Amino acid sequence: AGLRVTALDVSPVMLAVAREKAAAEGLADRIAFVEAGFLGYDAPDVSYDAAVSSLTLHHLTDAWKAMALANVRRMLKPGARFLLVDVVYDCRGGDLDFYLERAIDPKMPDEMRGRFYGHIARECSTFRWIMEGMLQREGFEIEKVEKFGMMPHLFTCRRI
């Protein structure tokens, strides 16, 4: 469609996979691959028409999430769209055990269940009400929120 894309990732391995896929689709010349994340990428202000974050912010504490969102907002043109897909909990803190039990497939083997809980314990996922507040405070209007199962959510936002 004539669009130019900048693909960010902190992992050189993931960037290599993305390069291979783009080359296979004949799109490699339209994509700039940059080893960076939303915290370290320093694009000029209001230089992008849209941004997408897919399953990355849950690796950051809430303080770093807020800083990353502020950086995304700075790089987007007014009115630009921001799509955020990430792991957020749609419950109150006291309900988290019950929520996680419902999120796990009951047929999952015990060993895999233990690894899943360990993974969740090491991540910095947050509650939906906190994520929504961060997005709004950092200058985004939330237009739509969609859930995929229990945890991944898609926030469709517009830079104010």
Buried (B, 14 or more C-beta within 10 A) or exposed (E): EEEEEBBBBBEEEBBEEBBEEBEEEEEBEEBEBBEBBBEEBEBEEBEBEEBEBEEBBBBBEBEBBBBBBBBBBBBBEEEBBBBBBBBBBBBEEEEEEEBBEEBBEEEEEEEEBEEBEEEBEEEBBBBBEBBBBBBBEBBBEBEEBEEEEBBBBBBBBBBE
